[in-house]
Amino acid sequence: MTQIGEVIGRIDAVQATIAAAVEEQSATTSEMVRNVTEISSGSAQISSNVSDIARGTESNREGAGHTATTASSLAASAERLQELTGRFTA
């Protein structure tokens, strides 16, 4: 009878060890899921930021094109103004 009690005690100890290991593994898995979720969220934010940068770059490119056109027009106007004032100073 004593031996049966000892065996049952060892079985209980092994089951407790297994239960603790399963609980630890569950906690580790939960932490991994949390980390993957954070990484996914971070990746989505990076993607959004890259899209915003691309839109900003396109807007800057368009602005630079308008500036170049305006500068060219201004240069032509300045040249024409020099021609007209040159008539009076010559």
Secondary structure, DSSP 8 states (H G I E B T S, - for coil): -HHHHHHHHHHHHHHHHHHHHHHHHHHHHHHHHHHHHHHHHHHHHHHHHHHHHHHHHHHHHHHHHHHHHHHHHHHHHHHHHHHHHHHHH-
